[in-house]
Amino acid sequence: MRICIFDDQRIGALAQDGTIVDLTDLVPQNTAADERMNSLISHWEELKSTAAERVATGGGAAEGSVQLRAPQPRPRNLFAAPVNYHKHQQEMGGDAGVYTGRQIMTAEVRKGFLKAVTSIVGPDGAIELPWEDRRFDHEAEIGVIIGRTASRVSAEDALDYVFGYTPLLDITLRGEEDRSFRKSFDTFTPIGPYIVTADEVPDPERLDFWLTVNGEERQRSNTSYLIYGIARLIEVYSEVMTLQPGDIIATGTPEGVGQIVPGDTVVLTIPEVGELAMPVVARS
């Protein structure tokens, strides 16, 4: 099932007839608008049969007539894996790397970091670059949305705790500031347009994906090359902290990261999950 947020923070799903059916009434009426997706995910087991019936029936609004927004606007936590592909490690610290001469630690050492949840933006927005004299890069990633409370979960069981997957861009300021600071600017975590539920992604550890800028391919890889795969990331993070329904994990980016500037259009394609297109603008 493809779940979305549309228009005035309503919950929807892409029906079999190509329309967006409204699921907002499945969560309590007094739920804050930006908490609706958390509520849906928390009660998904009891709600998914009704949602599936509506998807099969269709008759909603035409997809092109609604404004799709970030499908998970307010997770409690936004985790990210640092340097989780070996070739990305090489391009960051190699002879011609961004941080030439430095030893670049992978996720095996650094484990993870937190991004501000306020950095999330959907396909209705844009990547806003705040400064003209600094370098900002694109990073293509898979977004993993946690489906139920997870504490000290084994890798063998970890995928049972996943609600779904979404395209995710981790936009990065290069420099000496702390990693969480450099990646937490408003609009620096574009996601969407849909969350594809886990039952429709048979093997998330073998997902092809690629990224283009203005039509030029820059990144192409497969999640099978992750140093820490999705299940391992959930195991590592849930050993330290309790993961909550709706939390997002950004899995890390492969080689090919590059600079973006105002006027660019960045497109991330994950065939089994979706396509996210984002314009790049200067912050006004």
C-alpha positions in Angstrom: 0.0 0.0 0.0 1.2 3.5 -0.8 0.4 5.9 2.1 0.7 9.7 1.8 -0.1 13.0 3.5 -2.0 15.4 1.2 -3.6 18.9 1.2 -4.3 20.1 4.7 -2.3 17.2 6.4 -4.9 14.6 5.5 -3.9 10.9 5.4 -4.4 9.2 2.1 -3.6 6.1 0.1 -3.1 5.5 -3.6 -6.0 3.3 -4.7 -6.0 0.7 -7.4 -7.9 3.1 -9.7 -5.1 5.7 -9.3 -7.0 8.0 -7.1 -6.1 9.1 -3.5 -8.6 7.8 -1.0 -8.9 9.6 2.3 -8.0 7.6 5.5 -8.0 10.6 7.9 -11.1 9.4 9.8 -9.2 6.2 10.8 -7.3 8.2 13.4 -8.9 10.0 16.4 -10.6 13.3 15.5 -8.6 15.2 18.1 -5.2 14.1 16.8 -2.9 17.0 15.9 -2.5 17.3 12.2 1.2 16.6 12.2 0.7 13.6 14.5 -1.8 11.8 12.3 0.7 9.6 10.6 2.2 8.5 13.9 -1.3 7.6 15.1 -2.0 5.6 11.9 1.3 3.7 12.2 0.8 3.0 15.9 -2.6 1.4 15.2 -1.9 -0.1 11.8 -2.6 -3.7 12.6 -6.2 -2.9 13.5 -6.6 -0.3 10.7 -4.9 -1.9 7.7 -7.9 -4.1 6.6 -10.2 -1.0 6.4 -7.5 0.9 4.5 -7.1 -2.0 2.1 -10.8 -2.1 1.4 -10.8 1.6 0.5 -7.7 1.1 -1.7 -9.5 -1.7 -3.6 -12.7 0.4 -3.9 -11.1 3.6 -5.0 -13.3 6.6 -6.0 -11.1 9.2 -4.3 -9.6 12.4 -5.6 -7.4 12.3 -8.8 -3.8 12.0 -7.8 -3.0 15.1 -9.8 -5.6 17.2 -8.1 -4.1 16.9 -4.6 -1.0 18.4 -3.1 1.2 15.5 -1.8 3.3 16.5 1.2 5.9 14.8 3.3 4.4 11.4 4.1 5.8 11.4 7.7 6.0 15.1 8.8 6.8 14.6 12.5 8.7 11.4 13.6 9.8 11.5 17.2 13.3 10.7 16.0 15.2 10.9 12.8 18.3 8.6 12.8 21.0 8.5 10.1 23.8 6.1 9.3 27.1 7.9 8.6 29.3 6.6 5.7 27.6 3.3 5.2 29.0 2.4 1.8 32.7 1.6 1.3 33.0 3.5 -2.0 31.5 6.6 -0.4 34.1 6.3 2.3 36.8 6.3 -0.4 35.4 9.3 -2.2 35.2 11.3 1.0 38.8 10.7 2.1 40.7 9.6 -1.0 43.4 11.6 -2.7 40.7 13.8 -4.4 38.2 13.5 -1.6 36.2 16.2 0.1 38.2 15.6 3.3 41.6 14.8 1.7 44.1 13.1 3.9 41.7 12.3 6.7 40.7 8.9 8.0 37.0 8.6 7.3 35.2 6.3 9.8 32.3 4.2 8.6 29.1 3.3 10.3 31.0 0.4 11.9 32.7 2.9 14.1 30.5 6.0 14.1 27.2 4.0 14.3 24.8 6.9 13.8 23.7 10.4 14.4 20.5 12.4 14.8 19.0 15.0 12.4 16.5 17.6 13.4 13.0 16.4 12.5 12.3 19.9 11.4 14.6 19.3 8.4 11.9 17.2 6.8 10.2 18.5 3.7 7.9 16.9 1.1 7.5 17.0 -2.7 5.4 20.2 -2.2 8.5 22.1 -1.1 12.1 22.7 -2.2 15.6 22.2 -1.0 16.6 25.7 0.3 20.3 26.5 0.4 21.0 29.1 3.0 24.5 30.4 2.0 26.1 31.3 -1.3 29.7 30.7 -0.2 29.5 27.1 1.1 29.2 23.8 -0.6 26.0 21.7 -0.3 25.8 18.1 -1.5 23.1 15.7 -2.4 23.0 12.2 -0.8 20.6 9.5 -2.1 19.2 7.2 0.6 16.4 4.8 1.6 14.1 6.0 4.4 13.0 3.3 6.8 9.9 4.0 8.8 9.6 2.1 12.1 6.2 0.4 12.6 6.2 -0.5 16.3 8.1 0.0 19.5 11.5 -1.6 19.1 14.0 -2.1 22.0 17.0 -4.4 21.8 15.7 -6.1 18.7 17.9 -8.7 16.9 18.8 -8.4 13.3 16.9 -11.6 12.6 13.7 -10.0 13.8 14.3 -6.4 12.9 12.4 -6.2 9.6 9.3 -7.3 11.4 9.4 -3.8 13.1 9.3 -1.9 9.8 6.2 -0.1 8.7 7.4 0.9 5.3 10.0 2.7 3.1 10.3 6.0 1.4 12.8 7.8 -0.9 14.9 10.1 1.3 17.5 12.8 0.4 20.1 13.7 3.0 21.3 17.2 2.0 24.7 18.1 3.5 26.7 21.2 4.2 30.4 20.4 3.8 32.7 21.8 6.5 34.1 21.5 10.0 30.8 21.8 11.9 29.3 18.8 13.7 27.6 16.3 11.3 24.2 16.8 12.9 24.4 20.6 12.5 25.5 20.4 8.9 22.6 18.1 8.0 19.8 19.6 10.0 18.9 22.8 8.1 15.2 23.3 7.3 14.4 21.3 4.1 17.5 19.2 4.3 15.6 15.9 4.6 13.2 15.6 1.6 11.1 12.5 1.7 8.2 11.0 -0.2 5.9 11.2 -2.0 4.6 8.0 -0.5 5.5 5.5 2.2 5.3 2.0 0.7 4.3 -0.5 3.3 6.8 -3.2 4.1 4.6 -6.0 2.7 5.1 -4.6 -0.8 8.9 -4.6 -0.5 9.9 -8.3 -0.5 13.6 -7.7 0.0 14.6 -4.2 1.3 18.2 -5.4 1.5 18.3 -5.6 -2.3 16.8 -2.4 -3.6 18.2 -0.6 -6.7 18.2 3.2 -6.6 19.7 6.1 -8.5 19.8 9.9 -8.4 20.0 12.4 -11.1 20.7 16.2 -11.1 19.1 18.0 -14.1 18.8 14.7 -15.8 22.4 13.7 -15.3 22.9 10.5 -13.3 25.3 10.9 -10.4 24.5 8.1 -8.0 23.4 4.5 -8.6 23.7 1.6 -6.2 21.8 -1.2 -4.3 21.1 -1.6 -0.6 23.0 -5.0 -0.8 26.2 -2.9 -0.7 25.3 -1.3 2.7 28.0 -1.9 5.3 25.3 -2.1 7.9 22.1 -3.3 6.3 18.7 -2.2 7.3 18.2 -5.0 9.8 21.6 -4.4 11.3 20.9 -0.7 11.7 17.7 -1.4 13.5 19.5 -3.8 15.8 22.3 -1.3 16.6 20.0 1.6 17.2 17.4 -0.3 19.2 20.2 -1.6 21.5 20.8 2.0 22.6 17.5 3.7 22.4 13.8 2.6 22.1 12.6 3.2 18.6 9.1 4.6 18.3 6.3 4.0 15.7 6.9 6.5 13.0 10.6 7.0 13.6 12.8 7.3 10.5 16.1 5.8 9.8 18.2 7.2 6.8 20.4 4.3 5.7 23.4 6.2 4.3 24.4 7.2 0.8 26.6 5.5 -1.9 29.4 7.0 -3.9 28.7 9.8 -6.4 27.7 12.6 -4.0 28.1 16.0 -5.5 27.4 19.7 -5.2 24.0 21.2 -5.8 23.2 24.8 -6.5 20.0 26.9 -6.9 18.3 26.1 -10.1 19.0 22.4 -10.0 16.4 19.6 -9.9 17.3 16.5 -7.9 15.4 13.3 -8.6 15.8 10.1 -6.5 14.3 6.9 -8.0 13.7 3.7 -6.1 11.7 1.5 -8.5 10.0 -0.5 -5.8 9.3 2.5 -3.6 8.9 5.6 -5.7 10.4 8.7 -7.2 11.1 11.9 -5.4 11.8 15.1 -7.4 13.0 18.2 -5.6 13.9 21.7 -6.9 16.9 23.5 -5.4 16.5 27.2 -4.5 18.3 29.8 -2.5 16.8 30.6 0.8 15.0 33.9 0.5 
